[in-house]
Amino acid sequence: MERRLTAILAADVVGYSRLMGLDESGTLSALKAHRSEVADRKIAEHQGRIVKLTGDGMLAEFPSVVNAVTCAAEIQRRMCERNVDTPEERRIEFRIGVHLGDVIFEDNDIFGDGVNVAARIESVAKPGGVAVSGAVRDSVANRLDLAFEDTGEQMLKNIDRPVRIFDLILFADPSSPRTAQGRSSPKALANEGASIAVLPFNNMSGDPEQEYFSDGITEDIITDLSRIAGLMVVARNSSFAYKNKSPDIRVVGRELGVASVLEGSVRRAGDRIRITAQLIDTATGGHRWAERFDRDLTDIFELQDEVTRRIVDALKIKLQPAEETHRSRASNIQAHDLFLRGRELLLGSKKDREVFDQIVATLRRAIELDPGFAQPYAGLSMAHCLDFQNHWTGALDALDVASHFATEAVEKGPNDPYAHYTMAVVETWKRNLARAKAETEKALVLNPNYALAYGTRGLVDVYLGQPIAGVPYIERAIRLDPIFTQQYTHFLGSAYLVAEQYEAAASAFRERIRLAPKTDLSRAFLASSLGHLGKIDEARGVWHELMMINPRYSLADHLGRLPFQNQADLDRISTGLLLAGLPD
């Protein structure tokens, strides 16, 4: 028998008897799916342990109260998403209560006053909501970007003292939590005002060939805003998920967890450019600011600066002196235009030898026109990195060429975050992990909203054998890029696999496979995690899927290309396959 302080999560289904009366088999089937696909996964992801299941409820314990609260919030948000298309009378909704208290551990079960209080707090939670004790709220108040509503002290059944209860505010608009159709995030729950997504500006030039230009203007504005430490800016990948769509801005706010959205249009005609922009409050759908700008094309950089200043003023953000330092920019307008074309190709979904050759030719021409412009060098470095990974040209020196251009980019643009990020990617592949780590940190100083740099920073920690240290960086990347999470989800699973947290690893890799169905490495890592968990049949089923996707796949070969510093970490991954009776 052992006694210790722990975080307890208690949950049950609202109106379970009524639901069973309506459709017993359907309710049981739906509840089983919700548990396995949502609750079980989230509990594993946050290092919790399911202690017991009842017909309509569950009890879990967590070594970290932060993890318990985060898990509860994520379960309820995910359940809200899953219930959107379900008739209200047939929805399965949970009540969740979280308490931090002293419990007794015996025979894998937990007992004591802490458990009783958690169960009673759950009973007073709102349907679809999370209620926590004062002890929990006090423990996480300054450690999570979450908002709470104080409901006062309450007398709970069979508890001999009043307990102060707080309701967790799950959505930025708490008056309509059931209407959210997208993902909300902890930042959104904190009622943050200084958060923005820049949607792709519409190309109004009447020429589809000018699409690269309107996209380039959008990305430059995102980059300029991202340099401001007091502003949370959603990454390009997630913002561009709305390209060629006309979404309800209030829905966008909920999906991306932002308080403001910038949208607009670009019209380029000869040597003139017109930008129309409007800043919209995602809570109300109302305009915070709108303006039209007409300029000569030669004034494009000053125009971008002016747009950025107007947005910052509208959001009432005070810039620090360092944030007014301009990034690397071209001195030649045609070179800038060529860089925009090259970057559009780099960011496109099509990646092959033909596109690689186009990128190289375009960016080399930009350099010829403006040898001091850093960003084309960084773009060339990234292109040759992709060639190194994909073997398009078969060049044995692809990584050396990438390193050369990254060095040029950093020398010519020491204040350019893209240059430092590119150098970090190159150094990661060269297995110079200390240098890679330093370069990501430089990039993040220059751009504190750089999702790709956060993801790489976290992955470097995984390769260094410090996986748990990397998790917050990966989670921050997911927050900044909430729609394009598939790559970061793999990084997260890798961190948990190396840290020997196999349930959490398996959950992350399952999610990555859902998001990227053709992935081979995530399947191999999932099979390893399942091998460590003793789930042999599932591991073999995953490996069979992998062989259907890539019959020539070899994990040993793949691991040989990854820059893990510690042989023990590689051995741990291989051992998982061996435990499942699979080839490594």
Secondary structure as a PSIPRED ss2 file (coil, helix, strand):
# PSIPRED VFORMAT (PSIPRED V4.0)

   1 M C   1.000  0.000  0.000
   2 E E   0.000  0.000  1.000
   3 R E   0.000  0.000  1.000
   4 R E   0.000  0.000  1.000
   5 L E   0.000  0.000  1.000
   6 T E   0.000  0.000  1.000
   7 A E   0.000  0.000  1.000
   8 I E   0.000  0.000  1.000
   9 L E   0.000  0.000  1.000
  10 A E   0.000  0.000  1.000
  11 A E   0.000  0.000  1.000
  12 D E   0.000  0.000  1.000
  13 V E   0.000  0.000  1.000
  14 V C   1.000  0.000  0.000
  15 G C   1.000  0.000  0.000
  16 Y H   0.000  1.000  0.000
  17 S H   0.000  1.000  0.000
  18 R H   0.000  1.000  0.000
  19 L H   0.000  1.000  0.000
  20 M H   0.000  1.000  0.000
  21 G H   0.000  1.000  0.000
  22 L H   0.000  1.000  0.000
  23 D C   1.000  0.000  0.000
  24 E H   0.000  1.000  0.000
  25 S H   0.000  1.000  0.000
  26 G H   0.000  1.000  0.000
  27 T H   0.000  1.000  0.000
  28 L H   0.000  1.000  0.000
  29 S H   0.000  1.000  0.000
  30 A H   0.000  1.000  0.000
  31 L H   0.000  1.000  0.000
  32 K H   0.000  1.000  0.000
  33 A H   0.000  1.000  0.000
  34 H H   0.000  1.000  0.000
  35 R H   0.000  1.000  0.000
  36 S H   0.000  1.000  0.000
  37 E H   0.000  1.000  0.000
  38 V H   0.000  1.000  0.000
  39 A H   0.000  1.000  0.000
  40 D H   0.000  1.000  0.000
  41 R H   0.000  1.000  0.000
  42 K H   0.000  1.000  0.000
  43 I H   0.000  1.000  0.000
  44 A H   0.000  1.000  0.000
  45 E H   0.000  1.000  0.000
  46 H C   1.000  0.000  0.000
  47 Q C   1.000  0.000  0.000
  48 G C   1.000  0.000  0.000
  49 R E   0.000  0.000  1.000
  50 I E   0.000  0.000  1.000
  51 V E   0.000  0.000  1.000
  52 K E   0.000  0.000  1.000
  53 L E   0.000  0.000  1.000
  54 T C   1.000  0.000  0.000
  55 G C   1.000  0.000  0.000
  56 D C   1.000  0.000  0.000
  57 G E   0.000  0.000  1.000
  58 M E   0.000  0.000  1.000
  59 L E   0.000  0.000  1.000
  60 A E   0.000  0.000  1.000
  61 E E   0.000  0.000  1.000
  62 F E   0.000  0.000  1.000
  63 P C   1.000  0.000  0.000
  64 S C   1.000  0.000  0.000
  65 V H   0.000  1.000  0.000
  66 V H   0.000  1.000  0.000
  67 N H   0.000  1.000  0.000
  68 A H   0.000  1.000  0.000
  69 V H   0.000  1.000  0.000
  70 T H   0.000  1.000  0.000
  71 C H   0.000  1.000  0.000
  72 A H   0.000  1.000  0.000
  73 A H   0.000  1.000  0.000
  74 E H   0.000  1.000  0.000
  75 I H   0.000  1.000  0.000
  76 Q H   0.000  1.000  0.000
  77 R H   0.000  1.000  0.000
  78 R H   0.000  1.000  0.000
  79 M H   0.000  1.000  0.000
  80 C H   0.000  1.000  0.000
  81 E H   0.000  1.000  0.000
  82 R H   0.000  1.000  0.000
  83 N C   1.000  0.000  0.000
  84 V C   1.000  0.000  0.000
  85 D C   1.000  0.000  0.000
  86 T C   1.000  0.000  0.000
  87 P C   1.000  0.000  0.000
  88 E H   0.000  1.000  0.000
  89 E H   0.000  1.000  0.000
  90 R H   0.000  1.000  0.000
  91 R C   1.000  0.000  0.000
  92 I C   1.000  0.000  0.000
  93 E C   1.000  0.000  0.000
  94 F E   0.000  0.000  1.000
  95 R E   0.000  0.000  1.000
  96 I E   0.000  0.000  1.000
  97 G E   0.000  0.000  1.000
  98 V E   0.000  0.000  1.000
  99 H E   0.000  0.000  1.000
 100 L E   0.000  0.000  1.000
 101 G E   0.000  0.000  1.000
 102 D E   0.000  0.000  1.000
 103 V E   0.000  0.000  1.000
 104 I E   0.000  0.000  1.000
 105 F E   0.000  0.000  1.000
 106 E E   0.000  0.000  1.000
 107 D C   1.000  0.000  0.000
 108 N C   1.000  0.000  0.000
 109 D E   0.000  0.000  1.000
 110 I E   0.000  0.000  1.000
 111 F E   0.000  0.000  1.000
 112 G C   1.000  0.000  0.000
 113 D H   0.000  1.000  0.000
 114 G H   0.000  1.000  0.000
 115 V H   0.000  1.000  0.000
 116 N H   0.000  1.000  0.000
 117 V H   0.000  1.000  0.000
 118 A H   0.000  1.000  0.000
 119 A H   0.000  1.000  0.000
 120 R H   0.000  1.000  0.000
 121 I H   0.000  1.000  0.000
 122 E H   0.000  1.000  0.000
 123 S H   0.000  1.000  0.000
 124 V C   1.000  0.000  0.000
 125 A C   1.000  0.000  0.000
 126 K C   1.000  0.000  0.000
 127 P C   1.000  0.000  0.000
 128 G C   1.000  0.000  0.000
 129 G C   1.000  0.000  0.000
 130 V E   0.000  0.000  1.000
 131 A E   0.000  0.000  1.000
 132 V E   0.000  0.000  1.000
 133 S E   0.000  0.000  1.000
 134 G H   0.000  1.000  0.000
 135 A H   0.000  1.000  0.000
 136 V H   0.000  1.000  0.000
 137 R H   0.000  1.000  0.000
 138 D H   0.000  1.000  0.000
 139 S H   0.000  1.000  0.000
 140 V H   0.000  1.000  0.000
 141 A C   1.000  0.000  0.000
 142 N C   1.000  0.000  0.000
 143 R C   1.000  0.000  0.000
 144 L C   1.000  0.000  0.000
 145 D C   1.000  0.000  0.000
 146 L C   1.000  0.000  0.000
 147 A E   0.000  0.000  1.000
 148 F E   0.000  0.000  1.000
 149 E E   0.000  0.000  1.000
 150 D E   0.000  0.000  1.000
 151 T E   0.000  0.000  1.000
 152 G E   0.000  0.000  1.000
 153 E E   0.000  0.000  1.000
 154 Q E   0.000  0.000  1.000
 155 M E   0.000  0.000  1.000
 156 L C   1.000  0.000  0.000
 157 K C   1.000  0.000  0.000
 158 N C   1.000  0.000  0.000
 159 I C   1.000  0.000  0.000
 160 D C   1.000  0.000  0.000
 161 R C   1.000  0.000  0.000
 162 P E   0.000  0.000  1.000
 163 V E   0.000  0.000  1.000
 164 R E   0.000  0.000  1.000
 165 I E   0.000  0.000  1.000
 166 F E   0.000  0.000  1.000
 167 D E   0.000  0.000  1.000
 168 L E   0.000  0.000  1.000
 169 I E   0.000  0.000  1.000
 170 L C   1.000  0.000  0.000
 171 F C   1.000  0.000  0.000
 172 A C   1.000  0.000  0.000
 173 D C   1.000  0.000  0.000
 174 P C   1.000  0.000  0.000
 175 S C   1.000  0.000  0.000
 176 S C   1.000  0.000  0.000
 177 P H   0.000  1.000  0.000
 178 R H   0.000  1.000  0.000
 179 T H   0.000  1.000  0.000
 180 A C   1.000  0.000  0.000
 181 Q C   1.000  0.000  0.000
 182 G C   1.000  0.000  0.000
 183 R C   1.000  0.000  0.000
 184 S C   1.000  0.000  0.000
 185 S C   1.000  0.000  0.000
 186 P H   0.000  1.000  0.000
 187 K H   0.000  1.000  0.000
 188 A H   0.000  1.000  0.000
 189 L H   0.000  1.000  0.000
 190 A C   1.000  0.000  0.000
 191 N C   1.000  0.000  0.000
 192 E C   1.000  0.000  0.000
 193 G C   1.000  0.000  0.000
 194 A C   1.000  0.000  0.000
 195 S E   0.000  0.000  1.000
 196 I E   0.000  0.000  1.000
 197 A E   0.000  0.000  1.000
 198 V E   0.000  0.000  1.000
 199 L C   1.000  0.000  0.000
 200 P C   1.000  0.000  0.000
 201 F C   1.000  0.000  0.000
 202 N E   0.000  0.000  1.000
 203 N E   0.000  0.000  1.000
 204 M C   1.000  0.000  0.000
 205 S C   1.000  0.000  0.000
 206 G C   1.000  0.000  0.000
 207 D C   1.000  0.000  0.000
 208 P H   0.000  1.000  0.000
 209 E H   0.000  1.000  0.000
 210 Q H   0.000  1.000  0.000
 211 E H   0.000  1.000  0.000
 212 Y H   0.000  1.000  0.000
 213 F H   0.000  1.000  0.000
 214 S H   0.000  1.000  0.000
 215 D H   0.000  1.000  0.000
 216 G H   0.000  1.000  0.000
 217 I H   0.000  1.000  0.000
 218 T H   0.000  1.000  0.000
 219 E H   0.000  1.000  0.000
 220 D H   0.000  1.000  0.000
 221 I H   0.000  1.000  0.000
 222 I H   0.000  1.000  0.000
 223 T H   0.000  1.000  0.000
 224 D H   0.000  1.000  0.000
 225 L H   0.000  1.000  0.000
 226 S H   0.000  1.000  0.000
 227 R C   1.000  0.000  0.000
 228 I C   1.000  0.000  0.000
 229 A C   1.000  0.000  0.000
 230 G C   1.000  0.000  0.000
 231 L C   1.000  0.000  0.000
 232 M E   0.000  0.000  1.000
 233 V E   0.000  0.000  1.000
 234 V C   1.000  0.000  0.000
 235 A C   1.000  0.000  0.000
 236 R H   0.000  1.000  0.000
 237 N H   0.000  1.000  0.000
 238 S H   0.000  1.000  0.000
 239 S H   0.000  1.000  0.000
 240 F H   0.000  1.000  0.000
 241 A H   0.000  1.000  0.000
 242 Y H   0.000  1.000  0.000
 243 K C   1.000  0.000  0.000
 244 N C   1.000  0.000  0.000
 245 K C   1.000  0.000  0.000
 246 S C   1.000  0.000  0.000
 247 P C   1.000  0.000  0.000
 248 D C   1.000  0.000  0.000
 249 I H   0.000  1.000  0.000
 250 R H   0.000  1.000  0.000
 251 V H   0.000  1.000  0.000
 252 V H   0.000  1.000  0.000
 253 G H   0.000  1.000  0.000
 254 R H   0.000  1.000  0.000
 255 E H   0.000  1.000  0.000
 256 L H   0.000  1.000  0.000
 257 G C   1.000  0.000  0.000
 258 V C   1.000  0.000  0.000
 259 A C   1.000  0.000  0.000
 260 S E   0.000  0.000  1.000
 261 V E   0.000  0.000  1.000
 262 L E   0.000  0.000  1.000
 263 E E   0.000  0.000  1.000
 264 G E   0.000  0.000  1.000
 265 S E   0.000  0.000  1.000
 266 V E   0.000  0.000  1.000
 267 R E   0.000  0.000  1.000
 268 R E   0.000  0.000  1.000
 269 A E   0.000  0.000  1.000
 270 G C   1.000  0.000  0.000
 271 D C   1.000  0.000  0.000
 272 R E   0.000  0.000  1.000
 273 I E   0.000  0.000  1.000
 274 R E   0.000  0.000  1.000
 275 I E   0.000  0.000  1.000
 276 T E   0.000  0.000  1.000
 277 A E   0.000  0.000  1.000
 278 Q E   0.000  0.000  1.000
 279 L E   0.000  0.000  1.000
 280 I E   0.000  0.000  1.000
 281 D E   0.000  0.000  1.000
 282 T C   1.000  0.000  0.000
 283 A C   1.000  0.000  0.000
 284 T C   1.000  0.000  0.000
 285 G C   1.000  0.000  0.000
 286 G C   1.000  0.000  0.000
 287 H E   0.000  0.000  1.000
 288 R E   0.000  0.000  1.000
 289 W E   0.000  0.000  1.000
 290 A E   0.000  0.000  1.000
 291 E E   0.000  0.000  1.000
 292 R E   0.000  0.000  1.000
 293 F E   0.000  0.000  1.000
 294 D E   0.000  0.000  1.000
 295 R E   0.000  0.000  1.000
 296 D E   0.000  0.000  1.000
 297 L H   0.000  1.000  0.000
 298 T H   0.000  1.000  0.000
 299 D H   0.000  1.000  0.000
 300 I H   0.000  1.000  0.000
 301 F H   0.000  1.000  0.000
 302 E H   0.000  1.000  0.000
 303 L H   0.000  1.000  0.000
 304 Q H   0.000  1.000  0.000
 305 D H   0.000  1.000  0.000
 306 E H   0.000  1.000  0.000
 307 V H   0.000  1.000  0.000
 308 T H   0.000  1.000  0.000
 309 R H   0.000  1.000  0.000
 310 R H   0.000  1.000  0.000
 311 I H   0.000  1.000  0.000
 312 V H   0.000  1.000  0.000
 313 D H   0.000  1.000  0.000
 314 A H   0.000  1.000  0.000
 315 L C   1.000  0.000  0.000
 316 K C   1.000  0.000  0.000
 317 I C   1.000  0.000  0.000
 318 K C   1.000  0.000  0.000
 319 L C   1.000  0.000  0.000
 320 Q C   1.000  0.000  0.000
 321 P H   0.000  1.000  0.000
 322 A H   0.000  1.000  0.000
 323 E H   0.000  1.000  0.000
 324 E H   0.000  1.000  0.000
 325 T C   1.000  0.000  0.000
 326 H C   1.000  0.000  0.000
 327 R C   1.000  0.000  0.000
 328 S C   1.000  0.000  0.000
 329 R C   1.000  0.000  0.000
 330 A C   1.000  0.000  0.000
 331 S C   1.000  0.000  0.000
 332 N C   1.000  0.000  0.000
 333 I H   0.000  1.000  0.000
 334 Q H   0.000  1.000  0.000
 335 A H   0.000  1.000  0.000
 336 H H   0.000  1.000  0.000
 337 D H   0.000  1.000  0.000
 338 L H   0.000  1.000  0.000
 339 F H   0.000  1.000  0.000
 340 L H   0.000  1.000  0.000
 341 R H   0.000  1.000  0.000
 342 G H   0.000  1.000  0.000
 343 R H   0.000  1.000  0.000
 344 E H   0.000  1.000  0.000
 345 L H   0.000  1.000  0.000
 346 L H   0.000  1.000  0.000
 347 L H   0.000  1.000  0.000
 348 G C   1.000  0.000  0.000
 349 S C   1.000  0.000  0.000
 350 K C   1.000  0.000  0.000
 351 K C   1.000  0.000  0.000
 352 D C   1.000  0.000  0.000
 353 R H   0.000  1.000  0.000
 354 E H   0.000  1.000  0.000
 355 V H   0.000  1.000  0.000
 356 F H   0.000  1.000  0.000
 357 D H   0.000  1.000  0.000
 358 Q H   0.000  1.000  0.000
 359 I H   0.000  1.000  0.000
 360 V H   0.000  1.000  0.000
 361 A H   0.000  1.000  0.000
 362 T H   0.000  1.000  0.000
 363 L H   0.000  1.000  0.000
 364 R H   0.000  1.000  0.000
 365 R H   0.000  1.000  0.000
 366 A H   0.000  1.000  0.000
 367 I H   0.000  1.000  0.000
 368 E H   0.000  1.000  0.000
 369 L H   0.000  1.000  0.000
 370 D C   1.000  0.000  0.000
 371 P C   1.000  0.000  0.000
 372 G C   1.000  0.000  0.000
 373 F C   1.000  0.000  0.000
 374 A H   0.000  1.000  0.000
 375 Q H   0.000  1.000  0.000
 376 P H   0.000  1.000  0.000
 377 Y H   0.000  1.000  0.000
 378 A H   0.000  1.000  0.000
 379 G H   0.000  1.000  0.000
 380 L H   0.000  1.000  0.000
 381 S H   0.000  1.000  0.000
 382 M H   0.000  1.000  0.000
 383 A H   0.000  1.000  0.000
 384 H H   0.000  1.000  0.000
 385 C H   0.000  1.000  0.000
 386 L H   0.000  1.000  0.000
 387 D H   0.000  1.000  0.000
 388 F H   0.000  1.000  0.000
 389 Q H   0.000  1.000  0.000
 390 N H   0.000  1.000  0.000
 391 H C   1.000  0.000  0.000
 392 W C   1.000  0.000  0.000
 393 T C   1.000  0.000  0.000
 394 G C   1.000  0.000  0.000
 395 A C   1.000  0.000  0.000
 396 L C   1.000  0.000  0.000
 397 D C   1.000  0.000  0.000
 398 A H   0.000  1.000  0.000
 399 L H   0.000  1.000  0.000
 400 D H   0.000  1.000  0.000
 401 V H   0.000  1.000  0.000
 402 A H   0.000  1.000  0.000
 403 S H   0.000  1.000  0.000
 404 H H   0.000  1.000  0.000
 405 F H   0.000  1.000  0.000
 406 A H   0.000  1.000  0.000
 407 T H   0.000  1.000  0.000
 408 E H   0.000  1.000  0.000
 409 A H   0.000  1.000  0.000
 410 V H   0.000  1.000  0.000
 411 E H   0.000  1.000  0.000
 412 K H   0.000  1.000  0.000
 413 G C   1.000  0.000  0.000
 414 P C   1.000  0.000  0.000
 415 N C   1.000  0.000  0.000
 416 D C   1.000  0.000  0.000
 417 P H   0.000  1.000  0.000
 418 Y H   0.000  1.000  0.000
 419 A H   0.000  1.000  0.000
 420 H H   0.000  1.000  0.000
 421 Y H   0.000  1.000  0.000
 422 T H   0.000  1.000  0.000
 423 M H   0.000  1.000  0.000
 424 A H   0.000  1.000  0.000
 425 V H   0.000  1.000  0.000
 426 V H   0.000  1.000  0.000
 427 E H   0.000  1.000  0.000
 428 T H   0.000  1.000  0.000
 429 W H   0.000  1.000  0.000
 430 K C   1.000  0.000  0.000
 431 R C   1.000  0.000  0.000
 432 N C   1.000  0.000  0.000
 433 L H   0.000  1.000  0.000
 434 A H   0.000  1.000  0.000
 435 R H   0.000  1.000  0.000
 436 A H   0.000  1.000  0.000
 437 K H   0.000  1.000  0.000
 438 A H   0.000  1.000  0.000
 439 E H   0.000  1.000  0.000
 440 T H   0.000  1.000  0.000
 441 E H   0.000  1.000  0.000
 442 K H   0.000  1.000  0.000
 443 A H   0.000  1.000  0.000
 444 L H   0.000  1.000  0.000
 445 V H   0.000  1.000  0.000
 446 L H   0.000  1.000  0.000
 447 N C   1.000  0.000  0.000
 448 P C   1.000  0.000  0.000
 449 N C   1.000  0.000  0.000
 450 Y C   1.000  0.000  0.000
 451 A H   0.000  1.000  0.000
 452 L H   0.000  1.000  0.000
 453 A H   0.000  1.000  0.000
 454 Y H   0.000  1.000  0.000
 455 G H   0.000  1.000  0.000
 456 T H   0.000  1.000  0.000
 457 R H   0.000  1.000  0.000
 458 G H   0.000  1.000  0.000
 459 L H   0.000  1.000  0.000
 460 V H   0.000  1.000  0.000
 461 D H   0.000  1.000  0.000
 462 V H   0.000  1.000  0.000
 463 Y H   0.000  1.000  0.000
 464 L C   1.000  0.000  0.000
 465 G C   1.000  0.000  0.000
 466 Q C   1.000  0.000  0.000
 467 P H   0.000  1.000  0.000
 468 I H   0.000  1.000  0.000
 469 A H   0.000  1.000  0.000
 470 G H   0.000  1.000  0.000
 471 V H   0.000  1.000  0.000
 472 P H   0.000  1.000  0.000
 473 Y H   0.000  1.000  0.000
 474 I H   0.000  1.000  0.000
 475 E H   0.000  1.000  0.000
 476 R H   0.000  1.000  0.000
 477 A H   0.000  1.000  0.000
 478 I H   0.000  1.000  0.000
 479 R H   0.000  1.000  0.000
 480 L H   0.000  1.000  0.000
 481 D C   1.000  0.000  0.000
 482 P C   1.000  0.000  0.000
 483 I C   1.000  0.000  0.000
 484 F C   1.000  0.000  0.000
 485 T C   1.000  0.000  0.000
 486 Q H   0.000  1.000  0.000
 487 Q H   0.000  1.000  0.000
 488 Y H   0.000  1.000  0.000
 489 T H   0.000  1.000  0.000
 490 H H   0.000  1.000  0.000
 491 F H   0.000  1.000  0.000
 492 L H   0.000  1.000  0.000
 493 G H   0.000  1.000  0.000
 494 S H   0.000  1.000  0.000
 495 A H   0.000  1.000  0.000
 496 Y H   0.000  1.000  0.000
 497 L H   0.000  1.000  0.000
 498 V H   0.000  1.000  0.000
 499 A C   1.000  0.000  0.000
 500 E C   1.000  0.000  0.000
 501 Q C   1.000  0.000  0.000
 502 Y H   0.000  1.000  0.000
 503 E H   0.000  1.000  0.000
 504 A H   0.000  1.000  0.000
 505 A H   0.000  1.000  0.000
 506 A H   0.000  1.000  0.000
 507 S H   0.000  1.000  0.000
 508 A H   0.000  1.000  0.000
 509 F H   0.000  1.000  0.000
 510 R H   0.000  1.000  0.000
 511 E H   0.000  1.000  0.000
 512 R H   0.000  1.000  0.000
 513 I H   0.000  1.000  0.000
 514 R H   0.000  1.000  0.000
 515 L H   0.000  1.000  0.000
 516 A C   1.000  0.000  0.000
 517 P C   1.000  0.000  0.000
 518 K C   1.000  0.000  0.000
 519 T C   1.000  0.000  0.000
 520 D C   1.000  0.000  0.000
 521 L H   0.000  1.000  0.000
 522 S H   0.000  1.000  0.000
 523 R H   0.000  1.000  0.000
 524 A H   0.000  1.000  0.000
 525 F H   0.000  1.000  0.000
 526 L H   0.000  1.000  0.000
 527 A H   0.000  1.000  0.000
 528 S H   0.000  1.000  0.000
 529 S H   0.000  1.000  0.000
 530 L H   0.000  1.000  0.000
 531 G H   0.000  1.000  0.000
 532 H H   0.000  1.000  0.000
 533 L H   0.000  1.000  0.000
 534 G C   1.000  0.000  0.000
 535 K C   1.000  0.000  0.000
 536 I H   0.000  1.000  0.000
 537 D H   0.000  1.000  0.000
 538 E H   0.000  1.000  0.000
 539 A H   0.000  1.000  0.000
 540 R H   0.000  1.000  0.000
 541 G H   0.000  1.000  0.000
 542 V H   0.000  1.000  0.000
 543 W H   0.000  1.000  0.000
 544 H H   0.000  1.000  0.000
 545 E H   0.000  1.000  0.000
 546 L H   0.000  1.000  0.000
 547 M H   0.000  1.000  0.000
 548 M H   0.000  1.000  0.000
 549 I H   0.000  1.000  0.000
 550 N C   1.000  0.000  0.000
 551 P C   1.000  0.000  0.000
 552 R C   1.000  0.000  0.000
 553 Y C   1.000  0.000  0.000
 554 S C   1.000  0.000  0.000
 555 L H   0.000  1.000  0.000
 556 A H   0.000  1.000  0.000
 557 D H   0.000  1.000  0.000
 558 H H   0.000  1.000  0.000
 559 L H   0.000  1.000  0.000
 560 G H   0.000  1.000  0.000
 561 R H   0.000  1.000  0.000
 562 L C   1.000  0.000  0.000
 563 P C   1.000  0.000  0.000
 564 F C   1.000  0.000  0.000
 565 Q C   1.000  0.000  0.000
 566 N C   1.000  0.000  0.000
 567 Q H   0.000  1.000  0.000
 568 A H   0.000  1.000  0.000
 569 D H   0.000  1.000  0.000
 570 L H   0.000  1.000  0.000
 571 D H   0.000  1.000  0.000
 572 R H   0.000  1.000  0.000
 573 I H   0.000  1.000  0.000
 574 S H   0.000  1.000  0.000
 575 T H   0.000  1.000  0.000
 576 G H   0.000  1.000  0.000
 577 L H   0.000  1.000  0.000
 578 L H   0.000  1.000  0.000
 579 L H   0.000  1.000  0.000
 580 A C   1.000  0.000  0.000
 581 G C   1.000  0.000  0.000
 582 L C   1.000  0.000  0.000
 583 P C   1.000  0.000  0.000
 584 D C   1.000  0.000  0.000
